[in-house]
Amino acid sequence: MMTKQERYETLCAQVESLIAGETNETGMLANTAAAMKEMFPEAYFWVGFYLVKELEGQGDEKSSRLELGPFQGSVACYTIPYGKGVCGTAWAEQRTQVVPDVEAFPGHIACSSLSRSEIVVPVFGMDGHVKAVIDIDSTEVGTFDEVDALYLEKIAKILAKELRY
């Protein structure tokens, strides 16, 4: 049986090969979400992407929002405001959020009552701005740690490079 680190190493290589040379953004994100869910079926209850969408004529992050992108799992929230919930906080603070217990996170947005812990990783564009976030939920408290953060940040960089954000 592989360790978590070995599984992530395999996942990183798989994601790189899945999306290399592709131009279909939706397909790339969908296949990445599927690969992630398949690699960690016991840990990942929900895995997917929220994409930064600027509102017409506004031009700044505070007037933008996160919109639901490709995912694997149960139904999800359609939009998340800047700075709200774990996803919006990761976007606003431009850093990975590891939340051992979502009930203890101020302003947590409960898209599913089954979610107990969460990790959200920003995907940065070449301009240094967050273009999307990777969002993963677990039905168990304390699922995610620094190993998850390290490797999911690697996956975010692989995606950003191929998506030419």
Secondary structure, 3 states (H helix, E strand, C coil): CCCHHHHHHHHHHHHHHHHCCCCCHHHHHHHHHHHHHHHCCCCCCEEEEEEEECCCCCCCHHHCEEEEEEEECCCCCCEEECCCHHHHHHHHHCCCEEECCHHHCCCCCCCCCCCCEEEEEEEECCCCCEEEEEEEEECCCCCCCHHHHHHHHHHHHHHHHHHCC
